[in-house]
């Protein structure tokens, strides 16, 4: 049986972000989602986000999703 320090339910932006931050702290994390592919609603968003650069302004949602997936995979 595999054991994890943290189980995240939902592989949308919030779930992926939580898993990434936990993994950065050295936790052994697994993410479960009802869909076959992670990323959630970000991959449906083709518009550019508003706000500050820290909050991904002028970046399309699916690009943010790709960044989250790449970071999660690397951890």
KAQUISUL-V403050 format. One record per pair of residues at least 12 apart in sequence whose C-alpha atoms are under 10 Angstrom apart, sorted by sequence separation. I is the first residue (numbers start at 0). J is the second residue. D is the distance in whole Angstrom. If there is no record, write none. Layout:
BEGIN
((I:J:D) (I:J:D))
END
This chain:
BEGIN
((5:17:10) (6:18:8) (18:30:7) (46:58:8) (47:59:4) (48:60:7) (5:18:8) (17:30:10) (45:58:9) (46:59:5) (47:60:7) (45:59:5) (46:60:7) (47:61:10) (15:30:8) (44:59:7) (45:60:6) (46:61:9) (47:62:10) (48:63:10) (5:21:8) (14:30:8) (43:59:10) (44:60:5) (45:61:7) (4:21:9) (5:22:9) (14:31:9) (42:59:9) (43:60:7) (44:61:6) (45:62:9) (4:22:10) (14:32:9) (41:59:9) (42:60:6) (43:61:7) (44:62:9) (11:30:10) (41:60:5) (42:61:4) (44:63:10) (10:30:6) (40:60:8) (41:61:5) (42:62:8) (44:64:10) (4:25:9) (5:26:7) (6:27:9) (7:28:7) (8:29:9) (9:30:7) (10:31:7) (11:32:8) (40:61:9) (41:62:8) (42:63:9) (43:64:10) (4:26:6) (5:27:7) (6:28:6) (7:29:6) (8:30:6) (9:31:6) (10:32:5) (15:37:8) (38:60:10) (39:61:10) (41:63:7) (42:64:6) (3:26:8) (4:27:5) (5:28:5) (6:29:5) (7:30:5) (8:31:5) (9:32:5) (10:33:9) (11:34:10) (14:37:10) (15:38:8) (38:61:8) (41:64:6) (42:65:8) (3:27:5) (4:28:6) (5:29:7) (6:30:6) (7:31:6) (8:32:6) (9:33:7) (10:34:8) (14:38:9) (15:39:10) (40:64:9) (41:65:9) (2:27:8) (3:28:6) (4:29:9) (5:30:9) (6:31:8) (7:32:9) (8:33:9) (9:34:9) (10:35:10) (11:36:10) (12:37:9) (13:38:9) (14:39:9) (38:63:9) (39:64:8) (2:28:9) (3:29:7) (10:36:8) (11:37:6) (12:38:6) (13:39:9) (38:64:6) (2:29:9) (10:37:5) (11:38:5) (12:39:7) (37:64:9) (38:65:8) (9:37:8) (10:38:6) (11:39:4) (12:40:8) (37:65:10) (9:38:9) (10:39:6) (11:40:7) (12:41:7) (38:67:8) (9:39:8) (10:40:10) (11:41:8) (37:67:10) (38:68:7) (11:42:10) (37:68:8) (30:71:10) (28:74:9) (27:74:10) (19:67:8) (23:71:10) (15:64:9) (19:68:9) (22:71:8) (25:74:9) (12:63:9) (16:67:7) (19:70:7) (20:71:9) (22:73:10) (23:74:7) (12:64:7) (15:67:7) (16:68:10) (19:71:6) (22:74:6) (11:64:8) (15:68:8) (18:71:7) (19:72:9) (21:74:10) (16:70:9) (17:71:10) (19:73:9) (20:74:10) (12:67:8) (15:70:9) (16:71:8) (19:74:7) (11:67:9) (12:68:9) (15:71:7) (18:74:9) (11:68:10) (10:68:9))
END
